[in-house]
Amino acid sequence: MVDLNTATAEELDSVPVLRGHGFEIVRYREERGRFTSLRQLDEVPGLSGKTDGIADQVTVSES
């Protein structure tokens, strides 16, 4: 499982659906704070509506 709140851009790019978007995900996290749900990925440029079905590959840590 890749954690949206701790993963590097390279680790995020290892998830097929997120490939090529790791940098944008890390930048979003740095600018807006920790992810609280997977649905927030829809707010990352280029990912809106493309992240259904990734819950078995990506997680959001609570701390």
Secondary structure, DSSP 8 states (H G I E B T S, - for coil): -EETTT--HHHHHTSGGGTT-HHHHHHHHHHH----SGGGGGGSTT-TT--TT-TTTEE----
